[in-house]
Amino acid sequence: MTGDLPLADYSTATISDALDKLGRSGTMLGIAPLFSRTRLAGRAFTVRYVAAGHPAGTVGDYLDDVAASDVVVLDNAGRTDCTVWGDILTAMAADRGVAGTVIDGVNRDVERALDLEYPIYSRGRFMRTGKDRVEVASVGTPVSIGGVQVRSGDAIIGDADGVLVVPRDIEEAVLEICASISAREDAIVDAVLAGSSLADARAAHGYHLLQRGG
């Protein structure tokens, strides 16, 4: 599921180069797709977890408020000892048309997600529950995922290479740069397939400067 974002037309590799050109970060280090043949695009719905207190709070019922085509973005501080996403949430999210889930942490009950082809990006899988171990601290506030900040409503794009965020304030600029990069890379491929050397084709279309800022 890719939602209706224009950025969904581009790969994370192309978008990453565009972010580099603007001198902005957005790639989520260490956050990988549950399965390789997957795409994800939508607006971020953010949730932040903290270690559970005494008495412990809940892991939250926030999914009732997530709109179709949004991406659930869960900041569990990179914890891999307990999960914050599993079978019930996957079934509900898939049924409601949620675009996918991104977790700085782990998920469980992966068979359901695989059967439904529901996009999940995380640090891995582990079966132990987060109940009584973590609790929701905030919903709709900025979170940190893979070393970058994500704000509610930011564009989230994922594919087989990983997942990234494009902040709203640079979304149009990133889109324009992606179009330019894509066109020039296509021209390089066309030239090479027509008999040009790789070096000549890259030089003619400025390959080594595509991601470099002005």
Protein Blocks (a to p, Z undefined) as FASTA:
>chain_A
ZZjafklmpcfklmmmmmmmnopafbaghiacfbfbbcdddddddddddddddddddebj
klmmpcghiacdddehhpakbccbdfklmmmmmmnopabdcdedddehklmmmmnopacd
dfbdcfbdfehkaccfbghiacdeehiacdehiacdddfkbccdddfklmmmmmmmmmmm
mmmmmmmmmmmmnopafklmmmmnommmmmpcZZ
